[in-house]
């Protein structure tokens, strides 16, 4: 009797296991948790809308970003001539210039972040995995670079190298990878003692392949979260450089350049600082909320 009872229980367990839905991957669970975060989802939608407007908006609007209209200088927001956000002191349409400026600011933020993330991952993963004297030397280099005023060196590099787009990206990248290197190095120190890394070492997998094929993929969650934090920081740095007159040159523009121009005549044309400042603030808030949502989604213990 006991035999048949156990057999029936085993059969029921097998049937239940066969009919149960397949387990979801950690990425599927993370996606579900992210979707439940209404602030993060709303920020992602808002950021996609801003990005789409910056990319495609200038092609749809009837004005060029660098064409002056001397009959419409400092025109307030109006439907006249489709200057919906007004014009600047040269009669150029502010809406088009804000969208072009957003395109430049977002491109600088994304490119500089990707470069700094790539450098930080390579540096931190190598230092953490090799350890010993190599780790000590590489992290002392990071410490010495931390001692140098970041914004001051960025200003110096832009002043010496020039204010072209790629030079601004290079100047920002030069000192924005160190935080990522420290974060990746700390995670690598814990990963290098895991069983799959020891197994790869035992079968003779080269060190370089272990780092980039086994260590780096397991850092993806941390990298994604930190990237969403780095992008607004880089955009803000570019805006500060442009505000100081050391960023993007005319006739191109960015949100920092527009805010700088708006402060000069904000008493008579407040819309010139209101609209680019609002776009910059909304973008930074969106990245921050998305970063919080990704942190909660990828690390449920933080919830």
N, C-alpha and C positions, 0 to 999 in steps of 0.2 A: 504493500500500500504506500509506504514511504517512497519507494522507488518511483511509482507512477506519479506521485505528487511532485517530486523533484523534476521528473521528466516534463510534466505539464508546465511547471514554472519556467524551465529552460526553454521550452518551445515558445511560450508566451513572450519571453525576453527576446528571443531571436526574431519573432514576428514584429515586435515593437521596434527593434533596431532596424529591421528591413524597411518598415513603413515610415520611420521617422524622417523628417526633412533633413537634408544634408547640412552639416555644420557650416556656418558662414566663416569666411576668412576674417582676420583681424582688420583688414582694410575695409571690408564691407561693414563691420561693426563701427569702425571709425566714421565712415560715411553716414551711417544712420545717426550717430551721436551728433555729428556736425549739422545735419539737416534739422535736428531738433532744436539747435541753438538759433533762435529767431533773429537775434542781433547779428550773428555772424552771417546768416543767409541773406538778410536784408543788406548788410554791408557788401557782400559779394555781388549782389545784383546791382547795387548803386555803383560799385567800382567798375563793373562790366559796362554799365550805361555810360559812365564818364569816359571810359577807354574807347568805346565805340564812337561816341560823339567827337572825341579828339582825333580819331583816325579818319572817320568818314565825313564829319561835319564840314570841314573847310572845302570839300569838293561839292557840297550841296548849296552852301550859302553863296550869294551873288557877289560878295566882296573879296578882294585879295587882302592878305594880312599886311602887306607892305605898300599898298596903294593909298596915297594921301588924298583927302577930299578937302580942299581949302575952304569950301563953302559950308562945311559941317564940322568945324573944329570945336572940341569940347561940347559936343552935342549930348544932352542927357538922354537916357533911355527913351526911345520913341519908336513909333511905327513908321515915321517918315524915312523914306529911302531904305527901309528895313534895317535900320540901326537899332536893333532891339535892346542892346546893352549899352548904347551910346557910342561915342567916339573919344579918341584921345586928343592930345593937344595938336596933333598933325592931321586930324580928321580921319584917322584910320579906324576901321570898325573894331570895337573892343571884343565883341563876341568871337569873331574869327581869330583875333590875336590871342584870346584866352584859350581857344581850342588848340591853336598851333603851339602856344606856350605849354599847355598840358601835354601835348605830344612829346615835346622836347624833355620836359621834366620827368615824365614817366619813362621815356627811353633811357635817360641818364640813370634814373633809379634802378631800372631793371638790369641794364647792362653792367653798371658798376657793382650791383649786388651779385649778379652771376659770376663776374670775375673774382670778387672778393670771396664768395662761397667756394669757388673752385680752388683758389689759392689756400684758403683756410682749411679746407678738407684735406688737401694733399699734405700741407705742413703739419696739421694736428694729428692726422692718422699716422703719418710716418714717425713723428716724435713719440706718440703714445705706444705704437707697436714695437719699435726698436728699443726704447727705454735706455737706461744707463746713461753713459756720457753723451750719446747722441741726443737723447731727450733733454738732458740738462743744458746742452749747448743751444739747441733750437729754441727752448723756452726762455733762455736768458736773452736771446735776440728779440723775442717778443716783448720781454720786460723792458729792454732798452728802448724799443720803439714806443712802448706805452709812456715812457718818461718824456717823450717829445710832444709838445703841444700839437694836437692833431690839426686843428683849424689853421694854426699859424703856418704849418708846413704845407697844407693844401693851398693856402694863399700864396706862399712862396713858389710852389711848383707851377701854379697857374700863371703867376707873374713872369717866371723865367721861360716856361715852355710855350706859353700862349694861351689863348682863350677859345681855341677850336673845340668842337664838340668832343672828339675822341681824346683830346688832351685833358679836358675837364673830367671825363670818365676815368682816365688814367690817374689823375691827381687824387680823386676821391678813393679809387681802388687801393692806392698805395698804402693807405692807413686804415682801411675799413675791414680788413680780413683777420685782424688779430683776435677779436672776440670769437669768431667762428673757430679759429685754430685752437683756442683754449677749450671751448666746449667740446669739439671733436676729440681733442687729446684726452680729456677726462673720460669720455665715453669709451674711447679705444682702450684705455687702461683696464677697464672692467671687461671688455669684450675679448681681449687677447688671451685670457685664461679660460675661456669657454671651451667646451668639449669639441665643437666643430673646428675651432682654430687649432687645437692640439692635434686633432685627427689629420688636418691638412698638413701640419708640420711633419707628422709621423710618416706620411706617404711621400714626402719630399716636394711639396708644392713650393714654388719660388716665393720669396718674401713679397715681392712686388704684386704677384697675383693674389696672395692672401689678403694684402691690404685693400686692393681695389675690387676684388671679387667676393670677399667674405666679410671684411670689416666695414667698408664703406656702405654696402647695401643695408646693413643693419643699423646704420646711423641716419637712414632716410627720414625717419620721424622727427628727430631732433633738428636735422637740416631744414626740413620744410617749415617747422615752427620758427626757427631762427631767421629764415629768409624773410618771412612776413614781418619780422621786427626790423630787419636791416633795410628793407626797401623804403619805408617812410623816413628812416634816419638819413639815408643817402639823398632822398628827395629834398629833405629839409636842409642838408648840407649844401646841395646845389643851389637852393633858393637863397641861402645866406651868402654864398659866393656871388650870385647874381645880384643880390641886393646891395652888396658892397661894390658892384661894378667890376667884378673879377670873373664873372661867369660867361654865359653865352653872349656873343656879340651881335649887334644890329647888322642886317635887318632881321635876323632870327630873334626869337624871344623865348622866354620861359616865365613861369609864374613868379619867380623871384624878380626878374626884370620888370614885369608888369607892376608888382607891388612897389618896387623902388620908384618907378615912374609915377605911380599913384600917390605916393607920399609927398611928392613935390608940389602937387596941385590938389591935395585932398580937400582943402577948404572950399575950392570953387568947383571941383569935379569929384565928389566922394565916390561915385560909381566906379572910378578907375582903380580904386584900391579895394572896394567892396567885393566885386565879382571875382577877381583872381584870388583874393584872400579867402573867400568862401570856398572856392574850388579846391584850393590847397588844404584848407582845414578839413573839408569833407573827405578828401582822399586820404589824409593821414589818419583820421578817425576810422575810416573803412578798413585800412590795413591793420590797425590796432585791434579792432573787433574780430577780424578774420583770424589774426594771430591767436587771440584768446580762444576762439572757437576751435581752431586746430589743436591748440594745447590740450583743451578738455577732451577733444575727440580722440587724439592719439595717445593720451595718458589718462585713462579713466580714474586713476587714483587722485588726480588733481581736482576732480569734481567734488 
